[in-house]
């Protein structure tokens, strides 16, 4: 077996497919900056050691381009200026759609798991 399937090391739950909605949910609670987002992802059980911190900044930039988040510079604190991110109405709408899709996908994943584990195949 070659590529991403070798050894089943690919984890689709730790790439942008899950980091984007998790990040947006954090931003629903309060605007925050990138490093803080990385720390708060742990609250969802995401092992942040599985990706380089630059990944979150690339995702934030892509979400800003798509209009899911906005950013501004925070120069109030002592030290270097930090970019603070906030969710937009488009980001909130994205999350609503994501939840509907995730619920459907969850049903599929549960069926696959049940079949793998030898559950009832006629449901």
HELIX and SHEET records of a PDB file:
HELIX    1   1 UNK A    3  UNK A    8  5                                   6    
HELIX    2   2 UNK A   16  UNK A   29  1                                  14    
HELIX    3   3 UNK A   34  UNK A   41  1                                   8    
HELIX    4   4 UNK A   42  UNK A   44  5                                   3    
HELIX    5   5 UNK A   48  UNK A   50  5                                   3    
HELIX    6   6 UNK A   54  UNK A   66  1                                  13    
HELIX    7   7 UNK A   89  UNK A  116  1                                  28    
SHEET    1   A 3 UNK A  32  UNK A  33  0                                        
SHEET    2   A 3 UNK A  82  UNK A  87 -1                                        
SHEET    3   A 3 UNK A  69  UNK A  74 -1                                        
END                                                                             
